Amino acid sequence: MAGPKLRIITLTKREGQGYGFYLRVEHGEDGHLIRALEMGGAAELAGLKDGDRIIRVNGTFVDRMEHSQVADLVRKSGMSVTLHVLGEEAYKTAKANGVNLAEPQSQSGQIQPTMNGVSAPAAKAKLCYLPKASSGFGFSLKSTKGTQGIFMTDVVSGGTADQAGVKLNDRIVEINSENVENLSHDQIVQKVKAAGDKLMLLLVDEDTDKFFKSKGIQPSMSHATVRHLPHKPRIADMTKRSDGYGFVLKEDPKHAGHYIGEIDKGSPAERAGLKNMDRLVAVNGQEIDNCRHEQVVEKISQQGNKCSLLVLDAETEKMYKLGGVSPLLYWEEMKVSPPSYPAHEAEAIPAPAVPAPADVDHKPKLCRLEKTAAGFGFHLNGIQGVNGQYVKEVVKGGAADRAGLEDDDIVVEVNGVNVEMSTHEEVVNLIRKSGDTLVLLVAERTAYDRLKAQGIAITPQLLNKEPSADVPAPAYAQDDERKDTESDNERPATPPAQTRSRSSSSSSSSSSSSSASDASEDEKL
């Protein structure tokens, strides 16, 4: 039976502060419970919920440990801790079904790590694919006395390894899906030689290695990024026309799997980039390798007039199989937000018009910030599972405060670049590159939701005045769509309207002063 989906959450705190929750065991309840979440605390911002059960602390399985032992693990973790948690209902269901929660979960059974409420810039291993050149792979191996592991050295600039993303002092974890961490230098050299003309390496750099070791995490494929791999699966987001998607789902008697065929010219399938004999891997993120043909057809039909398919061509599949890599790693890495379906495929749905400024009741704000010695004077934050970034902790009298920024303002543009669908890291990098002057287009939360609900694109043109000459021009493409610079997929410049409110998850049963007769224990963390 497939394991439940664990949420991986990394919390950080400052000296003298807690994580903002109580850890409890309660009479009549199994597991170590999250209670009394502090509104706006690290735990609440990260998405922990009242009644969540902690399954692992820094990689250590704790579900069967004593309460005091679990609390000590969290305390001794220092200024950050990584928790694997299950929601209350999922935990009770798993227990009722006899699921062994101690078993490691596959990458498809976990969701993206978060750190204090935003997608975590978590340490990641990396997969590197090296086809051998006439001059070799372009690296050497070294071992250091007293240091465990075999490391990359003599990485030739411009060579195969360098182009594949290999860096000096990367440590080897796997070669062609086989773990080699406990092998000697000579044994690993023999593995490389025996691999022939193609290598798939799982590597960790020095910082990632230290992070994993500090948390007791064994690096594996589920912790890896696939962004360095030269051949990539494709995600085809399609909107059905009256005559369908324009392709046939086929079975090949010579090969296992489900394949794309008979693509109609000009159809949604062709426009989405599907090719004949692409192998279908997943429908809307659900793997279909073990499904019968009729089941796959039904899954596609159940999506209504829209679907998102993950496909592989033959060359990409061969590379992924070499490393024992699931193509769903690519889906999970790319699909951090819901599928964005091409609007031009929809029938009889006119594009929303942007009304003149006089017709708009709710307007954004254009704020120009001049950095001081204390910085710009605000924090950038996000909500797990919701696109977009928002402003928090505006310093009174600071640059952001003087420019008119307020807590919970939604960031729409940074220096003229629309960032509504950007990741936290991308927005932070844009801000860092802005130098001493930063221009933000923001919208108060109510205004943002109202404009989105009306289908109005949020641009400086909604303001009564045009932006001044020293404000960068908005970076819009034709038809209010932008091309993602790191992907071949098009996505709208603005996300759909979503509910962004959060509420405290504390409960009456979570008080730290419960009586002894309650047979409950709690620890403030």
Secondary structure as UniProt FT lines:
FT   STRAND          6..12
FT   TURN            15..16
FT   STRAND          22..25
FT   TURN            27..28
FT   STRAND          33..35
FT   TURN            39..40
FT   HELIX           42..46
FT   TURN            50..51
FT   STRAND          53..57
FT   TURN            58..59
FT   STRAND          60..61
FT   TURN            63..64
FT   HELIX           67..75
FT   TURN            76..79
FT   STRAND          80..86
FT   HELIX           88..96
FT   TURN            97..98
FT   TURN            101..102
FT   HELIX           107..109
FT   STRAND          110..115
FT   TURN            116..117
FT   STRAND          118..119
FT   STRAND          125..131
FT   TURN            134..135
FT   STRAND          140..142
FT   TURN            145..146
FT   STRAND          151..153
FT   TURN            157..158
FT   HELIX           160..164
FT   TURN            168..169
FT   STRAND          171..175
FT   TURN            176..177
FT   STRAND          178..179
FT   TURN            181..182
FT   HELIX           185..194
FT   TURN            195..197
FT   STRAND          198..204
FT   HELIX           206..214
FT   TURN            215..216
FT   HELIX           221..223
FT   STRAND          224..225
FT   TURN            227..228
FT   STRAND          234..239
FT   TURN            242..243
FT   STRAND          248..252
FT   TURN            253..254
FT   STRAND          255..261
FT   TURN            265..266
FT   HELIX           268..271
FT   TURN            272..273
FT   TURN            276..277
FT   STRAND          279..283
FT   TURN            284..285
FT   STRAND          286..287
FT   TURN            289..290
FT   HELIX           293..301
FT   TURN            302..305
FT   STRAND          306..312
FT   HELIX           314..322
FT   TURN            323..324
FT   HELIX           328..334
FT   HELIX           343..345
FT   HELIX           357..359
FT   STRAND          365..370
FT   TURN            373..374
FT   STRAND          379..381
FT   TURN            384..385
FT   STRAND          389..392
FT   TURN            396..397
FT   HELIX           399..403
FT   TURN            407..408
FT   STRAND          410..414
FT   TURN            415..416
FT   STRAND          417..418
FT   TURN            420..421
FT   HELIX           424..432
FT   TURN            433..436
FT   STRAND          437..443
FT   HELIX           445..453
FT   TURN            454..455
FT   HELIX           460..462
FT   TURN            469..470
FT   HELIX           478..480
FT   STRAND          481..483
FT   TURN            485..486
FT   STRAND          490..492
FT   HELIX           508..510
FT   TURN            512..513
FT   HELIX           516..518
FT   STRAND          521..524
//
